[in-house]
Amino acid sequence: MAFTLILMVALAYLCARPFIVYFYDAKGLRKYPNLNPLSGITSLAYVWEHSNNFRTRRLYLKHRKHPVIRVGPNVLSFADVRAIKDIYGHGTPCRKDDVYSLTVGSHAHILNTVDREDHNRKRRMLSHAFATRNLERWEFKIVDKIGKLITQLDRRCTAPLSDRHHVNSEDLTLDFTLWSNLFTIDAIADLALSEQLNLLDSGTDVVKVDNIPSLKFIDSLHGGNYITSLFVGAANWFAVLKALSRIVSPLFRAQWDHGRNYGRIVSALTGKRLEKHQRGGQLGDLFACLMEDNKGNARGLERGELEAEVNVLLDAGSDTTAIALTHALYYLIKTPHALATLRKEVAGAFSEEPIARYASVKNLPYLKACLEESLRLSPPVSRGLERRTPPEGMRIMGEEIPGDVGVSVPVYVAHRDPAIFPEPALYRPERWLESEENVKQMREAFVPFSTGARGCIGRNITMIEQQLVIATLVHRYDFALPSDHWSLQHNEAFLLWPGPMPLKIWRRDLGSATSMRNDL
């Protein structure tokens, strides 16, 4: 009887405690509107929000009325772009939130390490390799993969479209979302590890490495990321939810297994590249920077840290660029005048070669504007990147925020501020080519790669890939979506994944393109 009574009291306390904390309101956060009725009471509300395929879109709609929203018991989301500098800028007292530690394996990598000194050390190892001048030396690797991509696209070309408003279903021969992923996976495997996965040749994401069975790269990467992102916002419940989800749901268990398979792919590829290094192979890739410094001195990293860095190189280096490429082409197809303008500009970048070269396209203003506009509308990382206020608290947007509070600015929300981006839902590349004052203001709110000391180290490589791929594809091909009213669907995890994008594709008459070039 006594044990039963104690158990009942304990359960009652566990149930009542979130409400006690909420109404006691020690940090004064109850004044902020909640994202949903339970957001201020329990972090489990995050799991509910994740059931919405595009949760940041829902947050954006709420932010249209409220500049600050409470998305968790101890977490605030800011819509005002002034908060970007306060939270993410150089010299900010905010640190990376402990939620990132939940994604750490045996070793942290550059993206999920919370410790500032550790992050600085990792960034110094790779910063030289990611410099544009260094990446240009590896352009041939990207060009090689684009060559394989257009070989496959050529095979899927159909007759030119006779009726712009009607596409036969049998002519939808290309899922561009899939092929953009195959391209970026092949490209980053070569850039990071000098590894030829040959996914573009096979037309599938099945990875075959000597000591592991055939595994699907995209399913493995996305499965693990999806299930982790589902629970990571409920940090204090994460371990319990992970264990329960494996027990009660075959679907969730399969997702966790996918994530483990991605780890097996990473481990096998790391081991293969490490063997080449130990045999004295001098290969020009990102992995070499992890093994030796600029003077050839061994860094002596543990195997676990090498695998952690390869993990994030293959993950972020493929997924984010594939997302960006899919959206870039989607918005161009949906905006014919922008596509026509871009084609006129890139026509001068081609001679006899079918693939654009970086020297010819890197300074094309409209191409850059098109890519930046698609990144504005559909940033691969659409959510707010989590930060934590210092123990003494800090001022954000002139308002005093208590210490040890999670804070963020959702990228998707910042990019749709109508005061900075007029007609924010409209794809209009020209906005990036207008008055310098307006562009300067937009750039302060434009954070697809984050900003400050934690800004994306790989931004140069993704922009080079996007410039080369989009210039090549719009010059060589014409495209049609299933219908004029067709729209791309999304599923949000850590990243904003586009769904399948079926296309009809056919070769352009490049004689017309030559005429356009001569007219410039």
Buried (B, 14 or more C-beta within 10 A) or exposed (E): EEEEEEEEEEEEEEEEEBEEBBEEEEBEBEEBBBBBEBBBBBBBBBBBBBEEBBBBBBBBEBBEEBBBBBBBBBBBBBBBBBBBBBBBBEEBBBBBBEBBBBBEEEBBBBBBBBEEEBBEEBBEBBEEBBEEEBBBEBBEBBBBBBBBBBEBBEEBBBEEBEEEEEBEEEBBBBBBBBBBBBBBBBBBBBBBBBBEBEBBEEEBBBBEBEEBEEBBBBBBBBBBBBBBBBBBBBBEBBEEBBEEBBEEEEEBBBBBBBBEBBBBBBBBBBBBBBEBBEEEEEEEBBBBBBBBEEEEEEEEBEEBBBBBBBBBBBBBBBBBBBBBBBBBBBBBBBBEEBBEBBBBBBBBBBEEEBBBBBEBBBEBEBBBBBBBBBBBBBBBBBBBBBBBBBEEBBEBBEBEBBEEBBBBBBBBBBBBBEEBBEEBEEBBBEBBEEEEEBBEBBEBBBBBBBBBBBEBBBBBBBBBBBBBBBBBBBBBBBBBBBEEEBEBEBEBBBBBBBBEBBBBBBBBEBEEBEEBBEEE
